[in-house]
Amino acid sequence: MNFSNASSSPSEPADRTVFFVSDGTGITAETFGHSVLTQFDLRFRQVRLPFVDSLDKAYEAVQKINQAFDKDGKRPIVFSTLVKSELSSVLRQSKGMHMDLIQTFVEPLEQELEVKSSHTIGRSHNISDSSEYNKRIDAINYSLAHDDGQSNANLASADVILVGVSRSGKTPTSLYLAMQYGVKAANYPLIPEDFERGKLPSQLVPHKSKIFGLSIAADRLSEVRNERRPGSKYASLENCRYEVNEAEKMMHREGIRWMSSTAKSIEEIATMILQEIKSDKRAY
């Protein structure tokens, strides 16, 4: 399944328009919507409508949804997380197929818990004073400071240290772990000099129990590197094969847990790392 942005290419028309409507950032609606729509091998033109927190904005959203219906000749799919029932009621007047995530789950929970929900807009995002929020900010700062081996200071404070050849996915994975789970993730590149010495960089040896390795298929690595430095030895398939083979040999030799990032999303990689390090951290 392919997602396109709001301005789909005419040569690759979308099969259906999807709206993600929220009174907040829309991240929840979009994440849930993507998870559901990946089950269908279709192209979707996606439109994000965040901060729909008033009746006027709700009616504007309805207008945009109806315009998409008139243009496509098909009902748009609408994933919404509008907390206030009056805003949700307006949205239901549209010509879209409405998937109300709040009402789907909140009303049954109210009955089960025998407690009325607060129906407060943006309540889940009022976390600036929470300890979990501060932990995530600290983790992000830590991961940025320890990106690509920039600093060896405080490696003992790391929850995990990612190693691998350049462009194997260490940086985005580190930041994702920090932002979503509050994990302090350092990352350190394995370079040809390390392979010539035949051992881990000395700075990492005391922290080997925290190390997790990322590898990647050599042909994919060559593609990625050629986008950055086209035609260079660094990006050549021969060099990529050498580095990947040597890195994997080192990981095997040192007893380092590792996985290939070639065909996996950042979310999948992060989940597998969390399982390995047995982290009990939570995003909220």
C-alpha positions, -999 to 999 in steps of 0.1 A, spaced: 0 0 0 12 35 -8 5 68 9 8 99 -11 6 135 2 -21 159 -4 -9 168 -38 -8 134 -55 9 130 -88 -15 129 -118 5 99 -132 -2 79 -100 -38 89 -90 -49 79 -55 -77 54 -51 -93 72 -23 -89 104 -2 -83 100 35 -87 127 61 -72 127 96 -92 152 117 -82 161 152 -87 188 178 -50 184 186 -20 175 164 -37 146 147 -8 122 154 -31 97 171 -56 97 142 -29 95 116 -10 67 134 -41 46 139 -54 53 103 -21 43 88 -21 10 108 -56 2 95 -50 13 59 -18 -7 55 -41 -37 52 -52 -25 18 -31 -25 -13 -43 9 -25 -30 44 -29 -44 70 -6 -43 108 -9 -40 119 27 -51 152 41 -44 163 77 -67 186 95 -53 193 129 -66 217 156 -102 215 147 -114 228 180 -144 250 172 -176 247 153 -164 270 126 -133 248 120 -155 217 121 -178 231 93 -146 240 73 -135 204 77 -169 192 64 -166 215 34 -132 201 25 -144 165 29 -174 172 7 -152 188 -19 -131 157 -20 -162 136 -25 -174 158 -54 -140 156 -70 -133 119 -65 -168 106 -69 -161 83 -39 -167 88 -2 -135 100 16 -124 80 46 -123 101 77 -104 92 108 -112 116 137 -102 121 173 -125 150 181 -132 149 218 -163 172 220 -194 155 208 -208 187 192 -177 189 169 -180 152 161 -217 156 152 -208 183 127 -182 161 111 -207 133 107 -227 156 84 -200 152 58 -202 129 28 -172 109 42 -171 75 58 -165 85 94 -143 65 118 -146 82 152 -118 68 173 -129 87 205 -165 77 205 -156 41 195 -136 36 226 -147 62 252 -184 54 254 -178 16 260 -152 25 286 -176 50 303 -200 21 307 -174 -4 319 -157 20 343 -190 36 354 -172 70 352 -179 98 327 -148 109 307 -137 145 310 -142 153 272 -114 178 275 -97 188 243 -60 182 242 -59 166 277 -33 140 266 -10 167 254 -9 187 287 23 170 298 48 198 300 50 194 338 50 156 338 81 136 347 77 113 317 77 144 294 109 156 310 125 122 306 118 122 269 133 157 265 164 146 284 166 115 262 163 135 230 191 159 242 212 129 252 207 112 218 216 144 199 247 149 219 258 112 214 249 110 177 274 94 154 301 91 181 302 129 187 308 124 224 320 95 246 310 113 278 284 97 300 281 65 279 274 48 312 241 67 313 230 52 279 201 28 279 214 14 246 243 21 223 237 15 186 266 5 165 269 -2 127 284 11 95 276 46 84 240 50 70 227 18 85 198 36 103 214 44 137 205 81 139 168 79 131 164 49 153 181 66 182 159 97 179 128 76 176 136 57 207 142 90 226 111 108 214 87 80 217 100 60 247 124 83 266 152 59 259 187 74 261 202 60 229 238 68 219 250 57 185 285 50 173 298 43 137 319 13 129 346 25 105 373 7 84 400 15 110 380 -5 135 379 -35 111 416 -32 105 422 -34 143 398 -63 145 381 -51 177 356 -27 190 365 9 196 381 11 231 354 36 243 327 10 238 343 -20 255 333 -11 291 297 -8 279 294 -39 257 263 -51 275 244 -21 263 255 -24 227 230 -33 199 241 -36 163 224 -25 131 234 -39 97 220 -34 62 221 -52 29 252 -40 9 232 -31 -22 208 -10 -2 236 7 16 252 16 -17 220 32 -29 217 52 3 253 64 3 251 73 -34 223 97 -26 248 115 -2 281 111 -21 274 98 -56 302 80 -74 325 79 -43 345 49 -30 325 54 2 293 46 -18 307 19 -41 291 -16 -38 324 -32 -33 332 -10 -3 298 -14 11 301 -52 9 334 -50 27 321 -28 55 289 -47 61 307 -81 61 334 -68 85 308 -52 108 287 -84 110 319 -105 116 328 -81 145 293 -83 160 294 -121 159 329 -122 173 321 -98 202 288 -114 210 268 -83 201 230 -86 195 222 -72 161 196 -71 133 193 -60 97 175 -27 91 171 -33 54 134 -42 51 122 -28 84 106 4 94 120 26 122 90 15 144 98 -22 139 135 -17 146 128 3 178 103 -24 190 129 -52 185 155 -31 203 132 -24 232 124 -61 235 161 -69 236 171 -43 262 139 -52 282 131 -15 286 100 -7 307 99 29 296 66 43 282 59 71 258 34 88 282 
